[in-house]
């Protein structure tokens, strides 16, 4: 595959190929950063990943069951932080990573 074609596949602004995946990964990274910034103290360590589903559900992946329990007490704060990123969030669910 020519180098130029690969560049087009990976470019999120072209709207083709892997661009949507790259753009979504970048958006998820920004979302996780915003959620971590909204949390007090060391609670940010518990957030591994986050995504907003098409139905508006914010899904947060916690590193351990203990972190998940703590994060569930902060769901309103987390929803507000996600909305500040431009995400249309209607609900929040905290799940535990299977790899933890």
Jmol script that loads the backbone (N, CA, C; Angstrom):
load data "model"
ATOM      1  N   UNK A   1       0.856  -1.185   0.000  1.00  0.00           N
ATOM      2  CA  UNK A   1       0.000   0.000   0.000  1.00  0.00           C
ATOM      3  C   UNK A   1       0.893   1.237   0.000  1.00  0.00           C
ATOM      4  N   UNK A   2       0.653   2.175  -0.893  1.00  0.00           N
ATOM      5  CA  UNK A   2       1.453   3.392  -0.940  1.00  0.00           C
ATOM      6  C   UNK A   2       1.349   4.174   0.367  1.00  0.00           C
ATOM      7  N   UNK A   3       2.431   4.859   0.713  1.00  0.00           N
ATOM      8  CA  UNK A   3       2.478   5.620   1.963  1.00  0.00           C
ATOM      9  C   UNK A   3       1.382   6.680   2.018  1.00  0.00           C
ATOM     10  N   UNK A   4       1.109   7.326   0.919  1.00  0.00           N
ATOM     11  CA  UNK A   4       0.082   8.368   0.898  1.00  0.00           C
ATOM     12  C   UNK A   4      -1.294   7.795   1.249  1.00  0.00           C
ATOM     13  N   UNK A   5      -1.609   6.624   0.754  1.00  0.00           N
ATOM     14  CA  UNK A   5      -2.895   5.987   1.038  1.00  0.00           C
ATOM     15  C   UNK A   5      -2.991   5.647   2.519  1.00  0.00           C
ATOM     16  N   UNK A   6      -1.922   5.137   3.117  1.00  0.00           N
ATOM     17  CA  UNK A   6      -1.927   4.824   4.544  1.00  0.00           C
ATOM     18  C   UNK A   6      -2.140   6.089   5.357  1.00  0.00           C
ATOM     19  N   UNK A   7      -1.499   7.174   4.958  1.00  0.00           N
ATOM     20  CA  UNK A   7      -1.680   8.449   5.634  1.00  0.00           C
ATOM     21  C   UNK A   7      -3.148   8.872   5.596  1.00  0.00           C
ATOM     22  N   UNK A   8      -3.804   8.691   4.469  1.00  0.00           N
ATOM     23  CA  UNK A   8      -5.219   9.037   4.342  1.00  0.00           C
ATOM     24  C   UNK A   8      -6.090   8.163   5.232  1.00  0.00           C
ATOM     25  N   UNK A   9      -5.735   6.889   5.359  1.00  0.00           N
ATOM     26  CA  UNK A   9      -6.514   5.990   6.220  1.00  0.00           C
ATOM     27  C   UNK A   9      -6.449   6.392   7.677  1.00  0.00           C
ATOM     28  N   UNK A  10      -5.298   6.882   8.117  1.00  0.00           N
ATOM     29  CA  UNK A  10      -5.103   7.220   9.525  1.00  0.00           C
ATOM     30  C   UNK A  10      -5.470   8.657   9.865  1.00  0.00           C
ATOM     31  N   UNK A  11      -5.727   9.482   8.880  1.00  0.00           N
ATOM     32  CA  UNK A  11      -6.036  10.882   9.100  1.00  0.00           C
ATOM     33  C   UNK A  11      -7.498  11.040   9.519  1.00  0.00           C
ATOM     34  N   UNK A  12      -7.741  11.523  10.753  1.00  0.00           N
ATOM     35  CA  UNK A  12      -9.125  11.646  11.213  1.00  0.00           C
ATOM     36  C   UNK A  12      -9.936  12.701  10.475  1.00  0.00           C
ATOM     37  N   UNK A  13      -9.301  13.590   9.746  1.00  0.00           N
ATOM     38  CA  UNK A  13     -10.054  14.645   9.061  1.00  0.00           C
ATOM     39  C   UNK A  13     -10.547  14.219   7.687  1.00  0.00           C
ATOM     40  N   UNK A  14     -10.094  13.084   7.154  1.00  0.00           N
ATOM     41  CA  UNK A  14     -10.526  12.675   5.824  1.00  0.00           C
ATOM     42  C   UNK A  14     -11.896  12.026   5.824  1.00  0.00           C
ATOM     43  N   UNK A  15     -12.336  11.509   6.976  1.00  0.00           N
ATOM     44  CA  UNK A  15     -13.644  10.873   7.051  1.00  0.00           C
ATOM     45  C   UNK A  15     -13.689   9.506   6.416  1.00  0.00           C
ATOM     46  N   UNK A  16     -12.553   8.905   6.156  1.00  0.00           N
ATOM     47  CA  UNK A  16     -12.535   7.580   5.553  1.00  0.00           C
ATOM     48  C   UNK A  16     -11.616   6.662   6.349  1.00  0.00           C
ATOM     49  N   UNK A  17     -11.729   5.383   6.112  1.00  0.00           N
ATOM     50  CA  UNK A  17     -10.825   4.413   6.715  1.00  0.00           C
ATOM     51  C   UNK A  17     -10.847   4.424   8.229  1.00  0.00           C
ATOM     52  N   UNK A  18      -9.672   4.518   8.794  1.00  0.00           N
ATOM     53  CA  UNK A  18      -9.523   4.457  10.245  1.00  0.00           C
ATOM     54  C   UNK A  18      -9.682   5.813  10.924  1.00  0.00           C
ATOM     55  N   UNK A  19      -9.942   6.846  10.143  1.00  0.00           N
ATOM     56  CA  UNK A  19     -10.059   8.187  10.696  1.00  0.00           C
ATOM     57  C   UNK A  19     -11.085   8.294  11.802  1.00  0.00           C
ATOM     58  N   UNK A  20     -12.228   7.633  11.636  1.00  0.00           N
ATOM     59  CA  UNK A  20     -13.265   7.676  12.671  1.00  0.00           C
ATOM     60  C   UNK A  20     -12.786   7.020  13.957  1.00  0.00           C
ATOM     61  N   UNK A  21     -12.026   5.948  13.829  1.00  0.00           N
ATOM     62  CA  UNK A  21     -11.504   5.257  15.009  1.00  0.00           C
ATOM     63  C   UNK A  21     -10.488   6.134  15.724  1.00  0.00           C
ATOM     64  N   UNK A  22      -9.611   6.773  14.965  1.00  0.00           N
ATOM     65  CA  UNK A  22      -8.612   7.664  15.551  1.00  0.00           C
ATOM     66  C   UNK A  22      -9.299   8.824  16.263  1.00  0.00           C
ATOM     67  N   UNK A  23     -10.307   9.404  15.618  1.00  0.00           N
ATOM     68  CA  UNK A  23     -11.044  10.519  16.212  1.00  0.00           C
ATOM     69  C   UNK A  23     -11.752  10.088  17.499  1.00  0.00           C
ATOM     70  N   UNK A  24     -12.369   8.904  17.472  1.00  0.00           N
ATOM     71  CA  UNK A  24     -13.074   8.409  18.662  1.00  0.00           C
ATOM     72  C   UNK A  24     -12.099   8.152  19.809  1.00  0.00           C
ATOM     73  N   UNK A  25     -10.943   7.583  19.508  1.00  0.00           N
ATOM     74  CA  UNK A  25      -9.934   7.339  20.544  1.00  0.00           C
ATOM     75  C   UNK A  25      -9.452   8.654  21.151  1.00  0.00           C
ATOM     76  N   UNK A  26      -9.269   9.659  20.321  1.00  0.00           N
ATOM     77  CA  UNK A  26      -8.848  10.973  20.817  1.00  0.00           C
ATOM     78  C   UNK A  26      -9.938  11.567  21.716  1.00  0.00           C
ATOM     79  N   UNK A  27     -11.198  11.460  21.299  1.00  0.00           N
ATOM     80  CA  UNK A  27     -12.307  11.975  22.104  1.00  0.00           C
ATOM     81  C   UNK A  27     -12.404  11.254  23.447  1.00  0.00           C
ATOM     82  N   UNK A  28     -12.201   9.946  23.425  1.00  0.00           N
ATOM     83  CA  UNK A  28     -12.241   9.177  24.676  1.00  0.00           C
ATOM     84  C   UNK A  28     -11.111   9.604  25.609  1.00  0.00           C
ATOM     85  N   UNK A  29      -9.952   9.883  25.066  1.00  0.00           N
ATOM     86  CA  UNK A  29      -8.836  10.358  25.884  1.00  0.00           C
ATOM     87  C   UNK A  29      -9.146  11.689  26.536  1.00  0.00           C
ATOM     88  N   UNK A  30      -9.760  12.589  25.779  1.00  0.00           N
ATOM     89  CA  UNK A  30     -10.158  13.890  26.346  1.00  0.00           C
ATOM     90  C   UNK A  30     -11.214  13.707  27.438  1.00  0.00           C
ATOM     91  N   UNK A  31     -12.156  12.803  27.202  1.00  0.00           N
ATOM     92  CA  UNK A  31     -13.204  12.542  28.186  1.00  0.00           C
ATOM     93  C   UNK A  31     -12.607  12.010  29.484  1.00  0.00           C
ATOM     94  N   UNK A  32     -11.716  11.045  29.387  1.00  0.00           N
ATOM     95  CA  UNK A  32     -11.079  10.483  30.583  1.00  0.00           C
ATOM     96  C   UNK A  32     -10.317  11.573  31.329  1.00  0.00           C
ATOM     97  N   UNK A  33      -9.610  12.425  30.603  1.00  0.00           N
ATOM     98  CA  UNK A  33      -8.887  13.524  31.245  1.00  0.00           C
ATOM     99  C   UNK A  33      -9.816  14.463  31.993  1.00  0.00           C
ATOM    100  N   UNK A  34     -10.946  14.797  31.372  1.00  0.00           N
ATOM    101  CA  UNK A  34     -11.917  15.691  32.018  1.00  0.00           C
ATOM    102  C   UNK A  34     -12.512  15.044  33.266  1.00  0.00           C
ATOM    103  N   UNK A  35     -12.807  13.752  33.194  1.00  0.00           N
ATOM    104  CA  UNK A  35     -13.366  13.062  34.355  1.00  0.00           C
ATOM    105  C   UNK A  35     -12.362  13.019  35.496  1.00  0.00           C
ATOM    106  N   UNK A  36     -11.116  12.704  35.185  1.00  0.00           N
ATOM    107  CA  UNK A  36     -10.074  12.662  36.222  1.00  0.00           C
ATOM    108  C   UNK A  36      -9.873  14.026  36.852  1.00  0.00           C
ATOM    109  N   UNK A  37      -9.895  15.077  36.031  1.00  0.00           N
ATOM    110  CA  UNK A  37      -9.720  16.435  36.554  1.00  0.00           C
ATOM    111  C   UNK A  37     -10.851  16.842  37.495  1.00  0.00           C
ATOM    112  N   UNK A  38     -12.029  16.271  37.304  1.00  0.00           N
ATOM    113  CA  UNK A  38     -13.191  16.636  38.118  1.00  0.00           C
ATOM    114  C   UNK A  38     -13.213  15.945  39.479  1.00  0.00           C
ATOM    115  N   UNK A  39     -12.367  14.944  39.662  1.00  0.00           N
ATOM    116  CA  UNK A  39     -12.393  14.157  40.890  1.00  0.00           C
ATOM    117  C   UNK A  39     -11.430  14.704  41.933  1.00  0.00           C
ATOM    118  N   UNK A  40     -11.829  14.596  43.196  1.00  0.00           N
ATOM    119  CA  UNK A  40     -10.958  15.080  44.269  1.00  0.00           C
ATOM    120  C   UNK A  40      -9.833  14.085  44.583  1.00  0.00           C
ATOM    121  N   UNK A  41      -8.725  14.621  45.048  1.00  0.00           N
ATOM    122  CA  UNK A  41      -7.629  13.804  45.549  1.00  0.00           C
ATOM    123  C   UNK A  41      -7.163  12.728  44.599  1.00  0.00           C
ATOM    124  N   UNK A  42      -6.978  11.545  45.155  1.00  0.00           N
ATOM    125  CA  UNK A  42      -6.438  10.434  44.375  1.00  0.00           C
ATOM    126  C   UNK A  42      -7.510   9.605  43.672  1.00  0.00           C
ATOM    127  N   UNK A  43      -8.758  10.030  43.717  1.00  0.00           N
ATOM    128  CA  UNK A  43      -9.833   9.258  43.093  1.00  0.00           C
ATOM    129  C   UNK A  43      -9.663   9.145  41.582  1.00  0.00           C
ATOM    130  N   UNK A  44      -8.929  10.070  40.976  1.00  0.00           N
ATOM    131  CA  UNK A  44      -8.698  10.022  39.532  1.00  0.00           C
ATOM    132  C   UNK A  44      -7.978   8.749  39.125  1.00  0.00           C
ATOM    133  N   UNK A  45      -7.201   8.171  40.025  1.00  0.00           N
ATOM    134  CA  UNK A  45      -6.468   6.941  39.731  1.00  0.00           C
ATOM    135  C   UNK A  45      -7.404   5.780  39.393  1.00  0.00           C
ATOM    136  N   UNK A  46      -8.614   5.827  39.883  1.00  0.00           N
ATOM    137  CA  UNK A  46      -9.555   4.737  39.673  1.00  0.00           C
ATOM    138  C   UNK A  46     -10.178   4.690  38.292  1.00  0.00           C
ATOM    139  N   UNK A  47     -10.093   5.781  37.531  1.00  0.00           N
ATOM    140  CA  UNK A  47     -10.707   5.841  36.203  1.00  0.00           C
ATOM    141  C   UNK A  47      -9.724   5.295  35.166  1.00  0.00           C
ATOM    142  N   UNK A  48     -10.061   4.165  34.576  1.00  0.00           N
ATOM    143  CA  UNK A  48      -9.222   3.582  33.522  1.00  0.00           C
ATOM    144  C   UNK A  48      -9.620   4.083  32.144  1.00  0.00           C
ATOM    145  N   UNK A  49     -10.913   4.118  31.879  1.00  0.00           N
ATOM    146  CA  UNK A  49     -11.420   4.506  30.568  1.00  0.00           C
ATOM    147  C   UNK A  49     -12.852   4.994  30.716  1.00  0.00           C
ATOM    148  N   UNK A  50     -13.335   5.656  29.677  1.00  0.00           N
ATOM    149  CA  UNK A  50     -14.717   6.130  29.680  1.00  0.00           C
ATOM    150  C   UNK A  50     -15.186   6.296  28.248  1.00  0.00           C
ATOM    151  N   UNK A  51     -16.491   6.168  28.083  1.00  0.00           N
ATOM    152  CA  UNK A  51     -17.103   6.313  26.767  1.00  0.00           C
ATOM    153  C   UNK A  51     -18.545   6.764  26.961  1.00  0.00           C
ATOM    154  N   UNK A  52     -19.074   7.458  25.968  1.00  0.00           N
ATOM    155  CA  UNK A  52     -20.486   7.820  25.982  1.00  0.00           C
ATOM    156  C   UNK A  52     -21.150   7.021  24.871  1.00  0.00           C
ATOM    157  N   UNK A  53     -22.124   6.221  25.238  1.00  0.00           N
ATOM    158  CA  UNK A  53     -22.838   5.392  24.263  1.00  0.00           C
ATOM    159  C   UNK A  53     -23.824   6.245  23.479  1.00  0.00           C
ATOM    160  N   UNK A  54     -24.327   5.673  22.403  1.00  0.00           N
ATOM    161  CA  UNK A  54     -25.263   6.408  21.537  1.00  0.00           C
ATOM    162  C   UNK A  54     -26.536   6.832  22.262  1.00  0.00           C
ATOM    163  N   UNK A  55     -26.918   6.090  23.308  1.00  0.00           N
ATOM    164  CA  UNK A  55     -28.125   6.436  24.051  1.00  0.00           C
ATOM    165  C   UNK A  55     -27.873   7.473  25.144  1.00  0.00           C
ATOM    166  N   UNK A  56     -26.642   8.001  25.229  1.00  0.00           N
ATOM    167  CA  UNK A  56     -26.318   9.031  26.207  1.00  0.00           C
ATOM    168  C   UNK A  56     -25.790   8.505  27.526  1.00  0.00           C
ATOM    169  N   UNK A  57     -25.584   7.208  27.631  1.00  0.00           N
ATOM    170  CA  UNK A  57     -25.066   6.643  28.877  1.00  0.00           C
ATOM    171  C   UNK A  57     -23.548   6.802  28.927  1.00  0.00           C
ATOM    172  N   UNK A  58     -23.077   7.446  29.981  1.00  0.00           N
ATOM    173  CA  UNK A  58     -21.650   7.558  30.253  1.00  0.00           C
ATOM    174  C   UNK A  58     -21.225   6.283  30.964  1.00  0.00           C
ATOM    175  N   UNK A  59     -20.285   5.552  30.384  1.00  0.00           N
ATOM    176  CA  UNK A  59     -19.791   4.318  30.989  1.00  0.00           C
ATOM    177  C   UNK A  59     -18.349   4.562  31.399  1.00  0.00           C
ATOM    178  N   UNK A  60     -18.091   4.383  32.689  1.00  0.00           N
ATOM    179  CA  UNK A  60     -16.755   4.586  33.238  1.00  0.00           C
ATOM    180  C   UNK A  60     -16.215   3.244  33.676  1.00  0.00           C
ATOM    181  N   UNK A  61     -15.011   2.951  33.264  1.00  0.00           N
ATOM    182  CA  UNK A  61     -14.361   1.703  33.621  1.00  0.00           C
ATOM    183  C   UNK A  61     -13.398   1.976  34.767  1.00  0.00           C
ATOM    184  N   UNK A  62     -13.658   1.324  35.910  1.00  0.00           N
ATOM    185  CA  UNK A  62     -12.829   1.497  37.105  1.00  0.00           C
ATOM    186  C   UNK A  62     -11.826   0.352  37.210  1.00  0.00           C
ATOM    187  N   UNK A  63     -10.710   0.624  37.849  1.00  0.00           N
ATOM    188  CA  UNK A  63      -9.640  -0.364  37.928  1.00  0.00           C
ATOM    189  C   UNK A  63      -9.931  -1.489  38.915  1.00  0.00           C
ATOM    190  N   UNK A  64     -10.692  -1.224  39.964  1.00  0.00           N
ATOM    191  CA  UNK A  64     -11.004  -2.245  40.975  1.00  0.00           C
ATOM    192  C   UNK A  64     -12.428  -2.034  41.485  1.00  0.00           C
ATOM    193  N   UNK A  65     -13.001  -3.042  42.126  1.00  0.00           N
ATOM    194  CA  UNK A  65     -14.329  -2.852  42.720  1.00  0.00           C
ATOM    195  C   UNK A  65     -14.352  -1.733  43.769  1.00  0.00           C
ATOM    196  N   UNK A  66     -13.279  -1.582  44.502  1.00  0.00           N
ATOM    197  CA  UNK A  66     -13.227  -0.518  45.510  1.00  0.00           C
ATOM    198  C   UNK A  66     -13.284   0.857  44.855  1.00  0.00           C
ATOM    199  N   UNK A  67     -12.520   1.042  43.775  1.00  0.00           N
ATOM    200  CA  UNK A  67     -12.567   2.314  43.059  1.00  0.00           C
ATOM    201  C   UNK A  67     -13.944   2.530  42.451  1.00  0.00           C
ATOM    202  N   UNK A  68     -14.545   1.490  41.925  1.00  0.00           N
ATOM    203  CA  UNK A  68     -15.884   1.617  41.337  1.00  0.00           C
ATOM    204  C   UNK A  68     -16.878   2.109  42.378  1.00  0.00           C
ATOM    205  N   UNK A  69     -16.797   1.562  43.573  1.00  0.00           N
ATOM    206  CA  UNK A  69     -17.711   1.991  44.642  1.00  0.00           C
ATOM    207  C   UNK A  69     -17.518   3.470  44.959  1.00  0.00           C
ATOM    208  N   UNK A  70     -16.275   3.919  45.035  1.00  0.00           N
ATOM    209  CA  UNK A  70     -16.005   5.335  45.314  1.00  0.00           C
ATOM    210  C   UNK A  70     -16.511   6.217  44.176  1.00  0.00           C
ATOM    211  N   UNK A  71     -16.277   5.783  42.946  1.00  0.00           N
ATOM    212  CA  UNK A  71     -16.694   6.590  41.794  1.00  0.00           C
ATOM    213  C   UNK A  71     -18.204   6.693  41.677  1.00  0.00           C
ATOM    214  N   UNK A  72     -18.919   5.673  42.125  1.00  0.00           N
ATOM    215  CA  UNK A  72     -20.383   5.725  42.060  1.00  0.00           C
ATOM    216  C   UNK A  72     -20.944   6.852  42.926  1.00  0.00           C
ATOM    217  N   UNK A  73     -20.224   7.228  43.967  1.00  0.00           N
ATOM    218  CA  UNK A  73     -20.657   8.352  44.794  1.00  0.00           C
ATOM    219  C   UNK A  73     -20.435   9.692  44.092  1.00  0.00           C
ATOM    220  N   UNK A  74     -19.660   9.692  43.037  1.00  0.00           N
ATOM    221  CA  UNK A  74     -19.315  10.920  42.317  1.00  0.00           C
ATOM    222  C   UNK A  74     -20.002  11.022  40.951  1.00  0.00           C
ATOM    223  N   UNK A  75     -21.029  10.212  40.707  1.00  0.00           N
ATOM    224  CA  UNK A  75     -21.596  10.159  39.354  1.00  0.00           C
ATOM    225  C   UNK A  75     -22.133  11.509  38.869  1.00  0.00           C
ATOM    226  N   UNK A  76     -22.767  12.277  39.719  1.00  0.00           N
ATOM    227  CA  UNK A  76     -23.297  13.567  39.265  1.00  0.00           C
ATOM    228  C   UNK A  76     -22.160  14.495  38.848  1.00  0.00           C
ATOM    229  N   UNK A  77     -21.100  14.506  39.611  1.00  0.00           N
ATOM    230  CA  UNK A  77     -19.928  15.310  39.267  1.00  0.00           C
ATOM    231  C   UNK A  77     -19.320  14.827  37.943  1.00  0.00           C
ATOM    232  N   UNK A  78     -19.286  13.521  37.743  1.00  0.00           N
ATOM    233  CA  UNK A  78     -18.719  12.948  36.524  1.00  0.00           C
ATOM    234  C   UNK A  78     -19.590  13.249  35.303  1.00  0.00           C
ATOM    235  N   UNK A  79     -20.905  13.191  35.481  1.00  0.00           N
ATOM    236  CA  UNK A  79     -21.824  13.530  34.389  1.00  0.00           C
ATOM    237  C   UNK A  79     -21.628  14.996  33.988  1.00  0.00           C
ATOM    238  N   UNK A  80     -21.521  15.871  34.955  1.00  0.00           N
ATOM    239  CA  UNK A  80     -21.322  17.297  34.661  1.00  0.00           C
ATOM    240  C   UNK A  80     -19.998  17.531  33.938  1.00  0.00           C
ATOM    241  N   UNK A  81     -18.947  16.831  34.361  1.00  0.00           N
ATOM    242  CA  UNK A  81     -17.640  16.968  33.705  1.00  0.00           C
ATOM    243  C   UNK A  81     -17.713  16.483  32.255  1.00  0.00           C
ATOM    244  N   UNK A  82     -18.407  15.387  32.033  1.00  0.00           N
ATOM    245  CA  UNK A  82     -18.554  14.864  30.674  1.00  0.00           C
ATOM    246  C   UNK A  82     -19.345  15.844  29.804  1.00  0.00           C
ATOM    247  N   UNK A  83     -20.372  16.432  30.355  1.00  0.00           N
ATOM    248  CA  UNK A  83     -21.170  17.402  29.595  1.00  0.00           C
ATOM    249  C   UNK A  83     -20.346  18.624  29.223  1.00  0.00           C
ATOM    250  N   UNK A  84     -19.407  19.009  30.082  1.00  0.00           N
ATOM    251  CA  UNK A  84     -18.557  20.162  29.768  1.00  0.00           C
ATOM    252  C   UNK A  84     -17.651  19.887  28.565  1.00  0.00           C
ATOM    253  N   UNK A  85     -17.416  18.625  28.242  1.00  0.00           N
ATOM    254  CA  UNK A  85     -16.619  18.292  27.058  1.00  0.00           C
ATOM    255  C   UNK A  85     -17.462  18.353  25.783  1.00  0.00           C
ATOM    256  N   UNK A  86     -18.761  18.558  25.933  1.00  0.00           N
ATOM    257  CA  UNK A  86     -19.658  18.590  24.785  1.00  0.00           C
ATOM    258  C   UNK A  86     -20.440  17.308  24.596  1.00  0.00           C
ATOM    259  N   UNK A  87     -20.189  16.320  25.439  1.00  0.00           N
ATOM    260  CA  UNK A  87     -20.900  15.042  25.334  1.00  0.00           C
ATOM    261  C   UNK A  87     -22.339  15.209  25.819  1.00  0.00           C
ATOM    262  N   UNK A  88     -23.254  14.550  25.138  1.00  0.00           N
ATOM    263  CA  UNK A  88     -24.659  14.562  25.540  1.00  0.00           C
ATOM    264  C   UNK A  88     -24.897  13.350  26.426  1.00  0.00           C
ATOM    265  N   UNK A  89     -24.823  13.571  27.728  1.00  0.00           N
ATOM    266  CA  UNK A  89     -24.900  12.490  28.708  1.00  0.00           C
ATOM    267  C   UNK A  89     -26.221  12.557  29.451  1.00  0.00           C
ATOM    268  N   UNK A  90     -26.904  11.408  29.543  1.00  0.00           N
ATOM    269  CA  UNK A  90     -28.179  11.348  30.252  1.00  0.00           C
ATOM    270  C   UNK A  90     -28.108  10.471  31.502  1.00  0.00           C
ATOM    271  N   UNK A  91     -27.129   9.582  31.559  1.00  0.00           N
ATOM    272  CA  UNK A  91     -26.999   8.699  32.714  1.00  0.00           C
ATOM    273  C   UNK A  91     -25.539   8.247  32.841  1.00  0.00           C
ATOM    274  N   UNK A  92     -25.252   7.573  33.941  1.00  0.00           N
ATOM    275  CA  UNK A  92     -23.874   7.150  34.189  1.00  0.00           C
ATOM    276  C   UNK A  92     -23.864   5.754  34.803  1.00  0.00           C
ATOM    277  N   UNK A  93     -22.938   4.953  34.326  1.00  0.00           N
ATOM    278  CA  UNK A  93     -22.733   3.616  34.889  1.00  0.00           C
ATOM    279  C   UNK A  93     -21.239   3.437  35.116  1.00  0.00           C
ATOM    280  N   UNK A  94     -20.893   2.894  36.283  1.00  0.00           N
ATOM    281  CA  UNK A  94     -19.497   2.598  36.588  1.00  0.00           C
ATOM    282  C   UNK A  94     -19.337   1.089  36.598  1.00  0.00           C
ATOM    283  N   UNK A  95     -18.395   0.610  35.809  1.00  0.00           N
ATOM    284  CA  UNK A  95     -18.140  -0.824  35.702  1.00  0.00           C
ATOM    285  C   UNK A  95     -16.705  -1.102  36.136  1.00  0.00           C
ATOM    286  N   UNK A  96     -16.429  -2.344  36.453  1.00  0.00           N
ATOM    287  CA  UNK A  96     -15.083  -2.734  36.882  1.00  0.00           C
ATOM    288  C   UNK A  96     -14.382  -3.438  35.738  1.00  0.00           C
ATOM    289  N   UNK A  97     -13.130  -3.098  35.533  1.00  0.00           N
ATOM    290  CA  UNK A  97     -12.344  -3.730  34.484  1.00  0.00           C
ATOM    291  C   UNK A  97     -12.139  -5.202  34.792  1.00  0.00           C
ATOM    292  N   UNK A  98     -12.302  -6.035  33.795  1.00  0.00           N
ATOM    293  CA  UNK A  98     -12.095  -7.474  33.985  1.00  0.00           C
ATOM    294  C   UNK A  98     -10.632  -7.785  34.166  1.00  0.00           C
ATOM    295  N   UNK A  99      -9.765  -6.946  33.658  1.00  0.00           N
ATOM    296  CA  UNK A  99      -8.334  -7.176  33.751  1.00  0.00           C
ATOM    297  C   UNK A  99      -7.726  -6.714  35.062  1.00  0.00           C
ATOM    298  N   UNK A 100      -8.537  -6.135  35.943  1.00  0.00           N
ATOM    299  CA  UNK A 100      -8.018  -5.596  37.202  1.00  0.00           C
ATOM    300  C   UNK A 100      -7.660  -6.701  38.169  1.00  0.00           C
TER     301      UNK A 100
END
end "model"
wireframe off; spacefill off
backbone 0.3
color backbone group
